[in-house]
């Protein structure tokens, strides 16, 4: 079985939990996920199976999209609803829609983030959450992220009794973005404590939430000997220009990881080379060698 499963991760599970359960359901060890989701976050988690595990880094590096909720007036130690309250400012009045939209607009483009203490980023060989659980604070490395889109969804909800305001949002962001921290940064722009009160990943590696399958659905389909839940490598990479190999190009070139001379392909893009309609490798043009060189071998040469 080679391909990518558009899994719907459910709340309460880690990404590793999903991999573990799928290994048991599919009876295979060669499985990897394409970007960690916290237990409190649900949504799209593409899972690579078999030869498609070679695509893990590529798919992990693609932009992700989320819909979620920011709560203004309260901050927590984990930056989400799981943590203890560490700061609180009661709002006397609702923040205006215009002001909220201004903050969203100001947070597009390149931003600097400091990963939360409750995260899996490693510092001196230990994960940050290990320091946090031990009550220790350590210096955290900054990282640059990119926000492609960040905007308001619907109408903010102001609770005058609790003195908080809840804001729904959509964000499209680069690999490495902590949306929890983005919620905190949003609050900082308003000089208010804030935390991420809900989050769902709606798109990853080209897969929409509407295309996903739950673990229970996959288990039922496997028992019925169905495999409609898995997407082929060709489907996942169909945005890359393709070239059907001649027998000579296959046997002399690609089969042995060799170079290719192809004149009618765009040298500024990757090239997906196929044998009998099946993707075998990704090639890129080498300006120094003036030829196409292998970038990633996809399938066994059978």
C-alpha positions in Angstrom: 0.0 0.0 0.0 1.6 3.3 -1.2 -0.1 6.6 -0.8 -1.4 9.4 1.4 -4.4 9.1 3.8 -6.2 12.4 4.5 -7.0 11.6 8.1 -9.3 13.6 10.3 -7.5 13.7 13.6 -10.0 13.9 16.5 -9.6 15.9 19.7 -7.8 14.1 22.5 -5.3 12.2 20.3 -1.7 13.0 19.5 -0.4 12.7 16.0 1.7 9.8 17.1 -1.4 8.1 18.5 -2.9 8.3 15.0 0.2 6.7 13.4 0.2 3.9 16.1 -3.4 3.1 15.5 -3.1 3.1 11.7 -0.1 0.7 11.9 -2.4 -1.7 13.7 -5.3 -1.2 11.3 -3.3 -1.4 8.1 -0.8 -4.0 9.4 2.2 -2.0 8.2 5.0 -0.2 10.0 5.9 2.2 7.2 3.7 5.1 8.1 4.5 8.8 9.0 2.5 11.9 9.6 3.0 15.3 7.9 2.9 17.8 10.7 2.1 17.5 14.4 -1.3 18.6 15.8 -1.7 19.1 19.5 -4.2 16.9 21.3 -6.7 19.8 21.6 -6.6 20.5 17.9 -8.6 18.5 15.4 -8.7 18.4 11.6 -6.7 17.5 8.6 -3.6 15.3 9.2 -2.2 13.7 6.0 -0.6 10.3 6.7 2.0 8.8 4.4 2.0 5.1 3.9 4.6 2.8 2.2 6.7 4.5 -0.5 4.8 7.7 0.1 6.7 8.2 3.4 9.4 9.6 1.2 7.1 12.6 0.8 6.8 13.4 4.5 9.2 16.3 4.6 7.8 17.7 1.3 4.2 17.6 2.6 5.2 18.8 6.1 6.7 21.9 4.5 3.6 23.1 2.7 1.4 25.9 4.1 -1.4 24.9 6.5 -4.9 26.5 7.0 -6.9 26.7 10.2 -10.1 28.0 11.7 -10.2 28.8 15.3 -11.1 31.1 18.2 -9.2 33.7 20.2 -10.4 34.6 23.6 -9.4 38.2 24.7 -9.1 39.1 28.4 -7.4 35.9 29.7 -4.1 34.2 29.1 -3.0 30.7 30.1 0.4 29.0 30.7 0.0 26.8 27.7 -1.5 29.5 25.4 -4.6 27.3 24.9 -7.6 26.2 26.9 -5.7 23.4 28.7 -3.5 25.7 30.8 -4.0 27.5 34.0 -5.0 31.2 33.9 -1.8 33.3 34.3 -3.2 36.8 33.6 -6.7 38.4 33.3 -7.9 41.8 32.3 -11.7 42.3 32.4 -12.9 44.1 29.3 -15.4 46.9 30.1 -16.4 47.2 26.5 -16.1 45.2 23.3 -13.2 45.8 20.9 -14.7 47.3 17.8 -14.8 45.2 14.6 -12.7 47.9 12.8 -10.0 47.6 15.4 -10.0 43.8 15.3 -9.7 43.9 11.5 -6.8 46.3 11.7 -4.9 43.9 13.9 -5.6 41.0 11.6 -4.3 43.0 8.6 -1.2 44.1 10.6 -0.2 40.4 11.1 0.2 39.4 7.5 3.6 38.6 6.0 6.8 37.6 7.9 6.5 37.5 11.7 8.9 36.4 14.5 7.6 33.9 17.1 9.1 32.5 20.3 7.8 28.9 20.7 5.6 28.3 23.8 7.2 26.6 26.8 4.6 23.8 26.4 5.9 22.7 23.0 8.1 19.9 21.5 10.9 22.3 20.4 14.2 21.0 21.7 16.7 23.2 23.7 19.9 21.6 24.8 18.5 18.1 23.9 15.3 18.4 26.0 11.8 19.3 24.8 10.5 22.6 26.1 7.5 21.0 27.7 9.9 18.9 29.8 11.4 22.1 31.3 7.9 23.6 31.7 6.6 20.5 33.6 9.7 20.8 35.9 8.9 24.4 36.6 11.9 25.7 34.7 12.1 28.6 32.2 14.8 28.5 29.5 15.7 30.8 26.7 13.8 29.9 23.6 15.0 30.3 20.1 13.2 32.8 17.8 11.8 31.6 14.5 10.6 33.4 11.5 7.2 32.4 10.1 5.0 33.6 7.3 1.3 34.5 7.5 -0.3 34.3 4.0 -3.8 35.2 5.3 -5.3 36.0 8.7 -8.9 37.4 8.9 -12.0 37.6 11.0 -14.8 35.1 10.6 -18.3 36.1 11.6 -19.1 38.6 14.4 -17.0 38.7 17.6 -18.9 37.7 20.8 -18.6 40.0 23.8 -19.5 38.6 27.3 -19.9 41.7 29.5 -20.4 39.5 32.7 -17.1 37.7 32.2 -15.4 40.6 30.6 -14.0 38.6 27.7 -14.4 38.7 23.9 -14.3 35.7 21.6 -13.1 36.1 18.0 -13.3 33.5 15.2 -10.6 33.5 12.6 -9.1 31.9 9.5 -5.4 31.7 9.0 -3.1 30.3 6.3 0.5 30.0 7.6 3.9 28.5 6.9 5.4 25.5 8.4 6.5 26.0 12.0 3.8 28.5 12.9 2.4 28.1 16.4 -1.2 29.3 16.1 -1.5 29.3 19.9 1.3 31.9 19.9 -0.4 33.8 17.1 -3.4 34.2 19.3 -1.2 35.5 22.1 0.4 38.0 19.7 -3.0 39.1 18.5 -3.8 40.0 22.1 -0.5 41.7 22.6 -1.3 44.0 19.6 -4.4 45.1 21.6 -2.4 45.2 24.9 -4.6 42.4 26.3 -4.0 38.9 27.5 -5.3 36.3 25.1 -5.3 32.6 24.4 -6.4 30.2 21.7 -9.7 28.7 22.8 -10.3 26.4 19.8 -8.6 25.3 16.7 -9.3 23.1 13.7 -6.9 22.5 10.8 -9.0 22.8 7.6 -6.3 22.2 4.9 -2.9 20.6 4.7 -0.9 19.2 1.8 -3.7 20.1 -0.6 -6.3 18.1 1.4 -9.5 19.8 2.6 -11.3 18.8 5.8 -14.3 17.6 3.6 -12.0 15.0 2.1 -10.8 13.4 5.3 -11.6 10.1 7.0 -11.8 9.3 10.7 -9.9 6.3 12.1 -13.2 4.4 12.7 -14.2 4.9 9.1 -10.8 3.6 7.9 -11.0 0.6 10.2 -14.5 -0.3 8.8 -13.3 0.1 5.2 -10.3 -2.1 5.8 -12.5 -4.8 7.2 -14.7 -4.5 4.1 -11.5 -4.8 2.0 -12.0 -1.2 0.6 -9.2 1.3 0.1 -11.0 4.4 -1.0 -9.5 6.3 1.9 -6.0 6.4 0.4 -4.8 8.7 -2.3 -2.1 7.6 -4.7 1.3 9.3 -5.0 0.3 10.4 -8.5 -2.8 12.1 -7.2 -0.9 13.9 -4.4 1.7 15.2 -6.9 -0.5 15.9 -9.9 0.3 19.6 -9.7 3.9 18.8 -10.9 4.4 18.7 -14.7 4.8 15.1 -15.9 6.9 13.2 -18.5 6.1 9.7 -19.6 9.4 7.8 -19.9 10.5 6.0 -23.0 11.8 2.5 -22.4 15.3 3.8 -23.1 15.0 6.6 -20.5 13.6 4.2 -18.0 16.2 1.4 -18.3 19.3 3.6 -19.0 18.4 6.6 -16.8 15.7 6.5 -14.1 16.1 2.8 -13.2 19.6 3.5 -12.0 19.1 7.0 -10.7 20.8 8.5 -13.8 20.4 11.8 -15.6 17.8 12.6 -18.3 18.0 14.7 -21.5 14.5 16.1 -22.0 14.1 19.2 -24.2 10.4 19.9 -24.1 10.0 20.5 -20.3 10.1 23.7 -18.3 13.6 23.8 -16.8 12.4 26.1 -14.0 10.0 23.6 -12.5 10.3 20.1 -11.1 9.4 17.2 -13.4 7.5 14.1 -12.4 8.6 11.2 -14.5 6.2 8.2 -15.1 6.6 4.7 -16.3 3.4 3.2 -17.6 1.4 6.1 -16.0 2.9 5.6 -12.5 5.2 8.2 -10.9 8.7 6.8 -10.4 10.8 9.9 -9.5 11.0 13.7 -9.3 13.7 15.4 -11.3 15.0 18.9 -11.4 17.1 20.7 -14.1 20.8 21.2 -13.1 22.1 24.4 -14.8 25.7 23.5 -14.3 25.4 20.0 -15.8 22.8 21.1 -18.3 20.7 18.0 -17.7 17.9 16.7 -15.6 19.1 15.1 -12.3 17.1 13.0 -9.8 15.7 14.8 -6.8 13.6 12.1 -5.2 13.0 8.5 -6.1 9.4 7.6 -5.4 8.7 4.0 -6.0 10.5 0.7 -6.0 11.9 0.0 -9.5 9.7 -3.0 -10.1 
